[in-house]
Amino acid sequence: MTGMRKKKNFIFTNKKNSKRAIMAVILGVISLVSLGTVVFLSGLSGGSAKVSYGFTGLLAAVFSLAGLLLGVVTVQNKDYYKLFPVLGILFNFLTLAVVCLVLYAGIYL
């Protein structure tokens, strides 16, 4: 049975995690959390939002646009792993979709 032992496989690669992609994920999480908090607090107050809530929503949209840009730029580079850029794109796109949904609901509902 000595000859049938499983060999250890080593993968040698120069890939690494991108700092831009990690920043994209952080921006996406900050945007999602702040937007969720604003929507929750606005719902608690019966739908009447303060001006600071609107500013926070706008800031979340700007953060998510920056994070989306960072994620898209990083995912195109083949020297980096793809997990963080894809997560950054997903989080930031989700934030932008929620912002669009809130604006649509505010206008038409």
Stockholm file with secondary structure:
# STOCKHOLM 1.0

chainA/1-109         MTGMRKKKNFIFTNKKNSKRAIMAVILGVISLVSLGTVVFLSGLSGGSAKVSYGFTGLLAAVFSLAGLLLGVVTVQNKDYYKLFPVLGILFNFLTLAVVCLVLYAGIYL
#=GR chainA/1-109 SS CGGGCCCCCCCCCCCBCCHHHHHHHHHHHHHHHHHHHHHHHHHHTTTCCCHHHHHHHHHHHHHHHHHHHHHHHHHTCTTBCSHHHHHHHHHHHHHHHHHHHHHHHHHHC
#=GC SS_cons         CGGGCCCCCCCCCCCBCCHHHHHHHHHHHHHHHHHHHHHHHHHHTTTCCCHHHHHHHHHHHHHHHHHHHHHHHHHTCTTBCSHHHHHHHHHHHHHHHHHHHHHHHHHHC
//
